[in-house]
């Protein structure tokens, strides 16, 4: 398995990851994490609603992007 796009397991659930060689950082799929932590049926919808609520509260740490292909 390539290090730059490895699948990680958390409580036997798959989490998509990507390795940034330049910054030496792992990035994790937020919708995969949400699906595990919330047991949501539609983690994409959950993430969109959470971003909307954060934006309404004045939080600017999220983008206007709905999601990117992994």
Buried (B, 14 or more C-beta within 10 A) or exposed (E): EEEEEEEEEEEEEEBBBBBEEEEEEEEEBBBBBBBBEEEBEEBBEBBBEBBEEEBEEEEEEEEEEEEEEE
